[in-house]
């Protein structure tokens, strides 16, 4: 009990300290904003390029935290909807810095990008440090993919995993009381070995999602599936190797991707770029939300609750 009490006190102190830093950051941001207002500049109103940022693991955002913040795939789709309904937006640059994520969330982003393309909006993928697995899946839906030379991409494949703690349970004499409605209801449980039938069931799901992955990449890239399959074994590659494999279209920076978007959309070089910028209070709430997710008691004592997802990661 005393140990748990010390942990909780440490968490509260850390959250309080982070809150103070966030408040200071808000003050600094407000001051910077006030300084910028000294030279008044009207917002750009012409036709231009919109920016969408896909960062971190791809998953559906949930509003189970105290701050009710929406994130993940829903935020990306919402941003795409906003830009596609804006008459000024003729091209979009999707900036990706993601290792991938859940299968369903990735597929929804892929389908949304294809839908936006049908509205005659050019979409360019710009890969940052990492755009692998589900990150590459999303990029494949775009008209053109640009990656840095050192970008980590590829990793085409699907994975599901869970820890097997049976030997540890046996060592300490821990048993689980399981009451279930069907023989597969506790599949991937950590307290026992998987049966051959359970393993085959999960493998069938993996194989189905894998085939969907390759088919969608082939559709988005306008390539034959047979040209993708040699590189679809989970391997990662840098931008240069991905270019040789035909998985991307050019090696370049974020600015290069914006220039490509303007050219493909037949926009002038000085066309405006519309990027979403978070307000200070929004950044503060996001900071608190991240702390809540990281230091909630279930996360501390039982780990992530979503560790059994089937993922493009």
N, C-alpha and C positions, 0 to 999 in steps of 0.2 A: 504493500500500500504506500509506504514512504517513497519507494522508487517511482511509482506511478505519479505520486503527488509532485515530485521534483520535475518529472517530464512535463506535466501539465503547466507548471509554473514557468519552465523554460520556454514552452511554446507561447504562452501568453506574453512573456517579455519580448520574444522575437517578433510577435505580431505587433506589439505596441511600438517597438523600435522601427519596424518596417512602415507602420502607419505614419510615424513622425517624418521619416524620410520621404514618404509619398507626399505628405502635406508640404514639406519644403520644396519638393520638385514642382508641385502645383504652383507655389508662389513664384518660383524661378520662371516657370513657363508663362505665367501671367505677366510677369515683368518683361519677359522677352516679347510677348505679344504686344504689350503697351509700347515698347520701344519701336517695334515694327510699324505701329500705327502712326508714328511721327511722319513718315513719308507715305501718304495715302496712295494706294494702288487699286484701281478697280479690278474686280474679278474677271478672268477671261470668259468671254461669251461665245467665242467662235467654235467651229467644228474642230474636234481634236481627239486625243487618245485618253482612254480611261485606264486606271491601274487597279488590278485586283491582286491582293496578296494572300497566297496560300502558304501559311507557315505552321510548322509543327505537325504532330500526328493528325491524320484525317479521321474524324469521327463526328458523330452527331452530338451537338451541344445539348446539355440537359439543364433544366432550371431547378435542380434540387438543392442548389446552394442558397444561402441567405440573400444574395445580391441579385438573383434572377437574371443573370447575364446570359446572353445567347452567343454561342461560339461555334467553332467547328464547321461542318459542312453547311449548316443552315446559314451561317454568316457569309460564306462564299457565294452561295446561291442567291441570297438576298442582295449582295453587292452586284452580282451579274444582272439580276433583274432591274436594279436601279439604273445601271449604265445602259442596258439595252433599251430601256424606255425613255432615255434622254436623247433628244433629237440632235444634240451636239456631238454625241459619241459616234464616231465612224470606225474606230478600232479600239481594241482592248489588249493590254499586255498583262498576262497572268504571270506574276512573279512567284516562283515556286521555291520554297526552302522546306522540304518535307521528306521524311523517311517512308511515307506511306501511312496506311491506317486500315480501318475496317472496310470490308468488302462492299457492303451496302452504301456507306457514305461516299466512297470513291466512285461507285457506279452512278450515283445521283449527280455528282459534279460533272462527270463525263457526259452524261445525257444532257445536262443543262448547257454545257459548252456547245454541243452539237446543235442544240435548239437556237442558241444565240447566233451561231454561224448562219443559220437559215434566214435570219433577219438581215443578211448582207452586212454583217459587222465582222471585220477581220479580227481574229484573235491570235496573238503571238505568245508562245510560252517562253519565259526567260528563267532559266534554271540558276539557282544560287549555289550554295555549298552542296546541298543534297536535293535530288529530285528522283528518288528511287521508288521502285515498286508502285504503290498507289500514287506517288508523286509523278512518276513517269506515265502512269495510266491517264491521269488528268491532262498531262501535256500532250499525249497522243491525240486528243480530241481537237487540238488547235490547228490552225492553218499552217503554222510554221513554228519550229522549235529551235531556240538558240540556247546554248550552254557555254559556260566558261570552260577553259581547257581543263581546269582542275575539278570541275563539278563531278560529284559521285552520282551516277544514274544507273539505269538498267534495273537489275534485281527483279526481273519479271518472274513472278511466281506467287504462290499462296502458302500460308503457313498457319497451323493451329498448334497450340502447345499448352501443356499444364505440368506442374511439378509432380513427381511421384515420390511421396514421402512415406511409403509403406514401411520401408526398413527402419526409418526413424521412429514411426509410430510403434512398430513391434519392439524396438529397443527400450522404449519408455513405457511399454504396456498400455498404449493409448488405443482405444477402440471407438468406432463411430456407430451410433445407433441410426440406421437408415430405414425409413419407412417410405416406400415409393409406389407410384401407381403403375409403373411399367419397368421392364428390365433395363431400359436405356435411360431412365430418368436421371441417374447419377453418373452418366458418362463423363469421362475426364475428371473424375474425383481424384483428389490427391492422396487419399488414404488407402488405395488399393491399386493393383495392376489392371490394365485394360484387358478385356477379353478379345480374342481374334475377331469376333463379330462386331464389337464396338470399334475396333481399329479400322475394319473395312468400311463401316458406316461413315466414319470421319473421312477416310480416304476418298470415298465416292463424292462427298461434298467438296473436298479439295480439288479433285479432278474436274468437277463441273465448273467451279469458279475459275480454275486455271484455263479451261477451254474458252470461257467467256472473256477472260483477260486477253488472250491471244486474238480472238475474233474481233474484239473492240479496237485493239491496237492496229490490226490490219485495216479495219474500217476507217479509223481516224487518219492513218498514215497513207491510205490508198496503196497498200502493199499486199502481196500474197502472204498467207499465213506461213507457207513453207519458207519464206524469206526471214520470218521472225523467229521461228521455232529453234534454229541453232543457237540463238542468244537468250532463249527463254528458259534457262535452267537455273535461275536464281543468281547468276553471276552479276557482279557490279563492274562498271567501267567508267573511265573518265570521259570528258567531252570529246576529246580527239578520237578515242576508240569508238564511241557511240556514233560519231560522224561517219567513220569508215564502215560501220555496220548498217548505216542507213536509218538509225533510230532517231537522229536529229538532223536538222538542215544546215546549221551553221554554228561555228564557234565564235562567241562574242560576249560582250558585256550587257548589262541591263540597258545602258544607253544605246547600244547597238540594236537591241530588240525594239526599243521605242522608235528608232530611225527606220527600221524595217517595217514596223507597223504603219508609220506615216507613208512610206513609199507604196506599200500594198493597198492602202486605203486611198491613195492618190491625194494625200494631204500635203500642204507646203511644209518645208523644213521648220518653220517657226510656229507651226500649229500648237495650240496649248495642250498641256498634259494635266489631266484631272486625277489627282491622287487623294484618297481618303485620309483624313488626319483626325486622330482621336482628340477629343477635348480633354483638358486636365482632369476633370472629375471622372471621366470615363477611364483614364489611365489609373486613377486612384482605386476605383472599384475593381478593375482588372487585377491590380496588385493584391487587394484583399481576397479576391476570389481565388487567385493562385495559391495564396497562403492557406486558405480554407481547404482547398483540395489536397494540398501537400501534407498538412498537419492535422487533418481530421482524424479522430481516433480509429475508424476502420482502416484508414490508410497506414497509420503508424503500426497497428498491431496485427493486421491481416493482409496488408499489401493492397495492390490495385484490385478493384472489384471486377474489372473488365478483362482480366488476364486470360480468359478462355475464348476470346473472340477469334473468329477466323479472319485473317488479315492479309492484305496486300502490303507487306512490310519487308 
